[in-house]
Amino acid sequence: MESFIETIKVLNGQFCNLDAHERRAKATAKAFFGKSLAWEVGGMVVPTEMCSGVVKCRVVYDSEVREVCFQPYVMRRIGSLRLVNGDGVDYRYKSTNRSVLARLLEQRGACDDVLIVRDGWITDTSFTNVVFEDAGGGLYTPDTCLLEGTRRQSLLDVGRIQARPIRVEDIGHFQRVLLVNAMIGLEDAIRVPVVNIMK
C-alpha cells in the first residue's frame, strides 16, 4: 500500500499551520483510499525534550496514521541549483516514495540542489517550492509546481506572493530565488542568486 507523509513545523512546542496539513492529508487519503483519515495529530503532546526551538514532526500515513515522530530541525545550506529535466515527473501527492526526486537530485553535480524543469516550465527543487524575487521586490511562485506546498499556499492566501507561469528563459528577469517549505519560510532567507542557477 502506498504511503504518504506530512512534515509539520513545531516551534517552541507549538504546531505550525496544522490545519493545512490536516486538509492535505485527508484529501490525499480520500483520493487514494476512498475514506476519510482519522487525524489526531493536533491533540498529541510534543515530547518535553522537543519543546524548545524548531522541531520537525513527521507523520506517515496511508488509510490510517502509521507513525508520528519528532526530531530537531537542521536548516540546509543551499547556495546553488542545477536545472534538470523532469518531464513526466508527477509528485502532486507527498509520497514517502521519493525515488523519482532522488534520481533527479543525483544530477546536481557540484551544485547544492536541483531546480526541476518540466516541459520548459520551472517547478520545484527536490525538497522545496520556489519563489522568485525581481528587482522591485515582487515575489512570484511558478504556477507549475510539482507539489502544492502548505507554506506556498499560505503565502498565496495572504498575498505575500503571486503565482505565475515561469519558463527557463524567464529566470534572467529575476534577482534571486527563495526556497520555501513547511519548515522554511521567507524570513529564513534561503536565497540563491539567479547567477548561481546552472544549466
Solvent accessible surface area in square Angstrom, and as a share of the most:
residue,aa,sasa,rsa
1,M,163,0.73
2,E,83,0.37
3,S,28,0.18
4,F,1,0.00
5,I,18,0.09
6,E,1,0.00
7,T,23,0.13
8,I,0,0.00
9,K,22,0.09
10,V,0,0.00
11,L,75,0.37
12,N,93,0.48
13,G,13,0.13
14,Q,128,0.57
15,F,41,0.17
16,C,39,0.23
17,N,69,0.35
18,L,34,0.17
19,D,96,0.50
20,A,15,0.11
21,H,2,0.01
22,E,45,0.20
23,R,154,0.56
24,R,45,0.16
25,A,0,0.00
26,K,70,0.29
27,A,63,0.49
28,T,4,0.02
29,A,0,0.00
30,K,119,0.51
31,A,65,0.51
32,F,85,0.35
33,F,51,0.21
34,G,56,0.54
35,K,94,0.40
36,S,76,0.49
37,L,3,0.02
38,A,77,0.60
39,W,22,0.08
40,E,138,0.62
41,V,2,0.01
42,G,41,0.39
43,G,71,0.68
44,M,75,0.33
45,V,132,0.76
46,V,12,0.07
47,P,45,0.28
48,T,122,0.71
49,E,134,0.60
50,M,30,0.14
51,C,53,0.32
52,S,93,0.60
53,G,31,0.30
54,V,55,0.32
55,V,4,0.02
56,K,48,0.20
57,C,0,0.00
58,R,78,0.29
59,V,0,0.00
60,V,18,0.10
61,Y,2,0.01
62,D,13,0.07
63,S,16,0.10
64,E,88,0.39
65,V,46,0.27
66,R,133,0.49
67,E,82,0.37
68,V,39,0.22
69,C,42,0.25
70,F,30,0.12
71,Q,83,0.37
72,P,85,0.54
73,Y,46,0.17
74,V,124,0.71
75,M,77,0.34
76,R,119,0.44
77,R,225,0.82
78,I,18,0.09
79,G,34,0.32
80,S,19,0.12
81,L,0,0.00
82,R,62,0.23
83,L,26,0.13
84,V,10,0.06
85,N,102,0.53
86,G,1,0.01
87,D,77,0.40
88,G,73,0.71
89,V,12,0.07
90,D,80,0.42
91,Y,15,0.06
92,R,157,0.57
93,Y,73,0.28
94,K,38,0.16
95,S,8,0.05
96,T,48,0.28
97,N,96,0.49
98,R,87,0.32
99,S,52,0.33
100,V,40,0.23
101,L,5,0.02
102,A,50,0.39
103,R,138,0.51
104,L,12,0.06
105,L,45,0.22
106,E,134,0.60
107,Q,97,0.43
108,R,87,0.32
109,G,60,0.57
110,A,102,0.79
111,C,11,0.07
112,D,63,0.33
113,D,1,0.00
114,V,0,0.00
115,L,0,0.00
116,I,0,0.00
117,V,16,0.09
118,R,64,0.23
119,D,97,0.50
120,G,21,0.20
121,W,79,0.28
122,I,0,0.00
123,T,0,0.00
124,D,7,0.03
125,T,4,0.02
126,S,4,0.02
127,F,33,0.14
128,T,7,0.04
129,N,7,0.04
130,V,0,0.00
131,V,0,0.00
132,F,0,0.00
133,E,29,0.13
134,D,37,0.19
135,A,87,0.67
136,G,78,0.75
137,G,39,0.37
138,G,21,0.20
139,L,29,0.15
140,Y,42,0.16
141,T,1,0.00
142,P,1,0.00
143,D,74,0.38
144,T,37,0.21
145,C,17,0.10
146,L,10,0.05
147,L,24,0.12
148,E,116,0.52
149,G,9,0.09
150,T,10,0.06
151,R,46,0.17
152,R,12,0.04
153,Q,73,0.33
154,S,40,0.26
155,L,15,0.08
156,L,42,0.21
157,D,101,0.52
158,V,109,0.63
159,G,57,0.55
160,R,132,0.48
161,I,4,0.02
162,Q,113,0.50
163,A,49,0.38
164,R,86,0.31
165,P,69,0.43
166,I,0,0.00
167,R,78,0.28
168,V,34,0.20
169,E,118,0.53
170,D,25,0.13
171,I,16,0.08
172,G,65,0.62
173,H,131,0.58
174,F,8,0.03
175,Q,85,0.38
176,R,78,0.28
177,V,0,0.00
178,L,6,0.03
179,L,1,0.01
180,V,0,0.00
181,N,30,0.15
182,A,20,0.15
183,M,5,0.02
184,I,0,0.00
185,G,1,0.01
186,L,12,0.06
187,E,127,0.57
188,D,49,0.25
189,A,48,0.38
190,I,17,0.08
191,R,114,0.42
192,V,0,0.00
193,P,59,0.37
194,V,25,0.14
195,V,118,0.68
196,N,48,0.24
197,I,18,0.09
198,M,76,0.34
199,K,181,0.77
